[in-house]
Amino acid sequence: MWYLYILRCGDGTFYTGITTDVDKRLEAHRSGRGAKYTRGRAPLEVIYRECCGTHSDALKREMEVKRLSREEKQTLIFSVRP
């Protein structure tokens, strides 16, 4: 099962990625083994995750989310929070 996730970086920016294990991927980002973008932007927090099914589905969804404006991403994030 593949997941789309969004991280909030320490500088307030968002990072969007895909993985099969969100917690393991977060640890990779925190240890500097994740995406180059997240290095030096600690603390990192997972603020959104979405089950996407297949790798192909996750890649397509990642591209959709990356095209969203910051405001649209915030709407997506807060639409699932209580």
Contacts in CASP RR format, 6 or more apart in sequence:
PFRMAT RR
TARGET T0000
AUTHOR 0000-0000-0000
METHOD contacts of the structure
MODEL  1
MWYLYILRCGDGTFYTGITTDVDKRLEAHRSGRGAKYTRGRAPLEVIYRE
CCGTHSDALKREMEVKRLSREEKQTLIFSVRP
1 20 0 8 1.000
1 51 0 8 1.000
1 53 0 8 1.000
2 18 0 8 1.000
2 19 0 8 1.000
2 20 0 8 1.000
2 51 0 8 1.000
2 52 0 8 1.000
2 53 0 8 1.000
2 54 0 8 1.000
2 55 0 8 1.000
2 57 0 8 1.000
2 58 0 8 1.000
3 18 0 8 1.000
3 19 0 8 1.000
3 20 0 8 1.000
3 22 0 8 1.000
3 49 0 8 1.000
3 50 0 8 1.000
3 51 0 8 1.000
3 52 0 8 1.000
3 58 0 8 1.000
4 16 0 8 1.000
4 17 0 8 1.000
4 18 0 8 1.000
4 48 0 8 1.000
4 49 0 8 1.000
4 50 0 8 1.000
4 52 0 8 1.000
4 58 0 8 1.000
4 61 0 8 1.000
4 62 0 8 1.000
4 65 0 8 1.000
5 16 0 8 1.000
5 17 0 8 1.000
5 18 0 8 1.000
5 19 0 8 1.000
5 22 0 8 1.000
5 25 0 8 1.000
5 26 0 8 1.000
5 46 0 8 1.000
5 48 0 8 1.000
5 49 0 8 1.000
5 50 0 8 1.000
6 14 0 8 1.000
6 15 0 8 1.000
6 16 0 8 1.000
6 17 0 8 1.000
6 46 0 8 1.000
6 47 0 8 1.000
6 48 0 8 1.000
6 49 0 8 1.000
6 65 0 8 1.000
6 73 0 8 1.000
6 77 0 8 1.000
7 14 0 8 1.000
7 15 0 8 1.000
7 16 0 8 1.000
7 26 0 8 1.000
7 29 0 8 1.000
7 38 0 8 1.000
7 44 0 8 1.000
7 45 0 8 1.000
7 46 0 8 1.000
7 47 0 8 1.000
8 14 0 8 1.000
8 44 0 8 1.000
8 45 0 8 1.000
8 47 0 8 1.000
9 15 0 8 1.000
9 38 0 8 1.000
9 41 0 8 1.000
9 42 0 8 1.000
9 44 0 8 1.000
10 41 0 8 1.000
10 42 0 8 1.000
10 43 0 8 1.000
10 44 0 8 1.000
11 41 0 8 1.000
13 41 0 8 1.000
14 47 0 8 1.000
14 70 0 8 1.000
14 73 0 8 1.000
15 29 0 8 1.000
15 35 0 8 1.000
15 37 0 8 1.000
15 38 0 8 1.000
15 41 0 8 1.000
15 44 0 8 1.000
16 62 0 8 1.000
16 65 0 8 1.000
16 66 0 8 1.000
16 73 0 8 1.000
17 25 0 8 1.000
17 35 0 8 1.000
17 62 0 8 1.000
18 52 0 8 1.000
18 55 0 8 1.000
18 58 0 8 1.000
18 59 0 8 1.000
18 61 0 8 1.000
18 62 0 8 1.000
19 25 0 8 1.000
22 46 0 8 1.000
22 49 0 8 1.000
25 34 0 8 1.000
26 44 0 8 1.000
26 46 0 8 1.000
28 34 0 8 1.000
29 35 0 8 1.000
29 38 0 8 1.000
29 44 0 8 1.000
30 42 0 8 1.000
30 44 0 8 1.000
32 38 0 8 1.000
32 39 0 8 1.000
38 44 0 8 1.000
47 77 0 8 1.000
48 76 0 8 1.000
48 77 0 8 1.000
48 80 0 8 1.000
50 61 0 8 1.000
52 58 0 8 1.000
52 61 0 8 1.000
65 73 0 8 1.000
65 76 0 8 1.000
68 76 0 8 1.000
END
